[in-house]
Amino acid sequence: MLKQDLLEILRCPACVREKEGLLTVEKESWLVCQDCDRKYPIVDDIPVMLIDEGDKWTATAVADLPVPPPEPK
């Protein structure tokens, strides 16, 4: 589980330069960008904040995200 103070400083790496890139925690295993809808997995309590990883899940609805998320390749 991510600590609230960490969540407050994390931003979507794809959006942060042009928008706020605020993230919300979904299913206790995903960070979802409010601006671009990229979804970043949280694996072993570590957010995987790679743009390529977030891109993989943009077409997946939050309700359909797997829990636990698969390991990044």
C-alpha positions in Angstrom: 0.0 0.0 0.0 1.4 3.4 -1.0 1.8 6.0 1.7 -0.3 9.1 1.3 2.7 11.4 1.3 4.3 9.5 -1.6 1.0 9.7 -3.5 0.9 13.4 -3.1 4.3 13.9 -4.8 4.0 11.3 -7.6 2.8 12.5 -11.0 2.3 10.9 -14.3 5.6 11.1 -16.1 3.9 11.6 -19.5 1.7 14.6 -18.3 3.7 16.4 -15.7 5.3 18.9 -18.0 2.0 20.1 -19.5 -0.6 19.2 -17.0 -0.9 18.3 -13.3 -0.7 14.6 -13.9 -2.5 13.7 -10.7 -2.7 10.1 -9.9 -5.4 8.1 -8.0 -5.0 4.7 -6.5 -7.3 2.1 -8.0 -7.8 -1.5 -6.7 -4.9 -0.9 -4.3 -2.6 -2.1 -7.2 -2.8 0.7 -9.8 -2.1 4.4 -10.2 -4.3 6.0 -12.8 -3.6 9.4 -14.3 -6.6 11.8 -14.2 -5.4 13.6 -17.3 -4.3 10.9 -19.8 -5.8 7.7 -18.3 -2.5 5.9 -18.3 -2.4 3.2 -15.7 0.8 2.3 -13.8 1.0 -0.9 -11.9 2.1 -1.1 -8.3 4.3 -4.3 -8.0 5.6 -5.3 -4.5 4.5 -1.9 -3.2 6.6 -0.1 -5.8 4.9 2.0 -8.5 6.2 1.2 -12.0 6.2 4.7 -13.4 7.5 4.0 -16.9 5.5 5.7 -19.7 5.7 2.6 -21.8 4.2 0.6 -19.0 1.4 3.1 -18.6 0.7 3.1 -22.3 0.0 -0.7 -22.3 -3.1 -0.2 -20.1 -4.7 3.0 -21.6 -7.4 1.0 -23.4 -8.2 -1.2 -20.4 -11.0 0.0 -18.2 -10.2 0.4 -14.5 -12.7 -2.4 -13.7 -10.9 -4.8 -16.0 -7.4 -4.2 -14.6 -5.8 -7.4 -13.2 -5.1 -7.7 -9.5 -2.3 -8.3 -8.8 -0.8 -6.5 -11.8 1.6 -8.6 -14.0 5.3 -8.1 -13.6 6.7 -5.6 -16.1 8.8 -7.1 -18.9 
